Every structure is written in structure tokens, then in C-alpha cells.
Amino acid sequence: MTETSPPPTRICPHREDRPGAHFTFRMRSDVGFVLSCTLCALRNPRMLRRSLATAAVVGSILVTINQVPGMIDGDFSGSLAWQIPLTYLVPFLVTTWGALGNAFIRRARAGSS
């Protein structure tokens, strides 16, 4: 059997300048992993695409279940102006939070065993 080398790792250019949490994301097979600071992790294009896709699907289902019956009856209250965007925002935030939690790297504290 031949051993395969691990994929290469890129490091976010801000990682050393911004102390705090760090995240690792799997990228394309030729890139390997990317170690990111918090700001770069929040702007990760793959994570954002997945969060937006989840928000579009789940948000649309929830709007259909919760709001369409009232809209069919002609109830276009002002509360819909904030309820519908919030219905899309919640699945976006939940998906993003889950991705960040999965990518979080827990750093060992100095002096801990």
C-alpha cells in the first residue's frame, strides 16, 4: 500500500494579528484545510453558500406553513414585514453556528495538563 500525504494547509493572513478563536475548514482537495481567524471564518464562502441554501429551503418551507394561510385570507398585517425575514434569518444563523462549532479549534491553555 502506498501512503498518501496529508493535504496541504493554508493559514489565514490575519491569524497571528487577531488573537482569539481559530477555525479550520476543509476546502477543495488541492487546497486541503484552511486555518482561519474568527472574521475570516465568518466570511468563508463555502460555509456562507451552505447557510444561504439552507435558509432558502427551510425558510421557504416555514413561510409556506406559517404565513401563506393568513395571506390567502387577505391578512397582510405589518408584522409580516419582520416575520418573513426573521423566518429566513433563523435557519441561516443556526446553520452558520453549527458550521462554526464544528470548525472550532480548542487551543490548549498554558500550564494545563
Steps between C-alpha positions, in 0.01 A plus 500: 500500500618849429473767761335823397624825642251717686351783299680832524386757753460873442498751782289815505723809469328658804539200729796633694372860511161409647521301822205291600313211347631321196313279259596241241301444182541224243545653157542348155720190491790695346490764775446275801410680821492870580569625852299819546455781750144571614437775244626288209298203627183710492579592139583145386333469156414129525342545842303805385371320188383207708339727761321699230377186326370359828331829585335513157359147523405489868385865506274446200345191657439687827352804323269268306388323816467808723417800281330388177169396660462849645606666174242293309235637736620852415676569829803710398575646840805713567645223711573303183764762416718365782366145538593382150862625504541357851368166372792492253755641744456234768600197285791704357631574851447143623688354202782752537527438876514124440772535236708727724456265795614208287803693369609645836852410616535482874845622592676351799551741788849558624573302812200268465553127487 
